[in-house]
Amino acid sequence: MYLSTISRDNSNSPNSVNGWSNKSVVTEFILLGLSSSQELQLVLFLVFSVFYGAAVLGNILIILTVITDSRLHSPMYFLLSNLSFTDVCQATFATPKMIADFLNEHKTITFQGCMSRIFFLHVFEGSEMVLLVAMAYDRYIAICRPLHYLAIMSQRVCAALVGVSWAIGILHSASHLAFTVDLPFCGPNKVDNFFCDLPLVIKLACLDTYVLEILVLTNSGLLSLICFLLLLVSYTVILATVHHQASGGMSKALSTLSVHITVVVLFFGPLIFIYIWPFESFPIDKFISVFFTVFTPFLNPMICTLRNKDVKEAMKKLKSQMLVLSRFSRK
């Protein structure tokens, strides 16, 4: 049997909850995954392997392109490369295990592994939200205050914006984990997803989790709402500015802005659904989880390159350099 090791203490103990020790006694969780069909799991193994590989390689390619091409050494592309790095992290924290579990009959994860994945999920999620706000601020300065752009968006400011995004992500995640890791888990231990999702794990605790669910919703929802409102205000001001200026001079800025807005919609779209029914289980929840962890990191590099002429030209240049190096290495 692949059930967690469970022990029971004296029900009269003052340190017990409903007859169970308040110390975590679940040593592992069982992940139910996306499907119980062996045939479908083989298909999903191939599909998600391709999407995961494309997401990681695509984002790494953007990072290398920005680093190697001096024409892309600007605040906008510096933030874009950091977004790609966050997408690589977001795709990697759960997807490789999901892919491996398609080939395993018993999908389990240790208690420590479950808690660590919850931590990293919210670090990357919180960091990316703040980073999207930083990218919107960059576009606001570039379009609304172009003469002061280089003075305001200096290297120190850009580095500070990235540092703040990671700091907020870590604090956001640590606040979740602080009251989750010590919850009394004494069974059941089945998580109806392919990774340890915080709301689903909290519901497995051996106590009334209503207050904790409200805290989780408030914590994540407040950060999401603040970032979303800042993005909404920023892009509204930017669009109003573009509308009142000459269309010829603002066409490139508008094209770049449309890329940013598309990325924001892809990121916040699933989050809106999650926070409408945060602790209710729906069949579409797994699709949203897959979209958030696999498809969004895959789509972001495609969107950022297909609509950006500078990045496409830099990638062609990088490809030519790699071909030249490969020819020299063969000689």
Secondary structure, DSSP 8 states (H G I E B T S, - for coil): ----------TT-TTEETTEESS----EEEE--S-S-HHHHHHHHHHHHHHHHHHHHHHHHHHHHHHH-GGG-SHHHHHHHHHHHHHHHHHHTTHHHHHHHTT-SS-EEEHHHHHHHHHHHHHHHHHHHHHHHHHHHHHHHHHHSGGGHHHHS-HHHHHHHHHHHHHHHHHHHHHHHHTTTTS---S--EESSSS--HHHHHTTSSS--HHHHHHHHHHHHHHHHHHHHHHHHHHHHHHHHHHHS-HHHHHHHHHHHHHHHHHHHHHHHHHHHHHHSTTS--THHHHHHHIIIIIHHHHHHHHHHHT-HHHHHHHHHHHHHHHHHHHHHH-
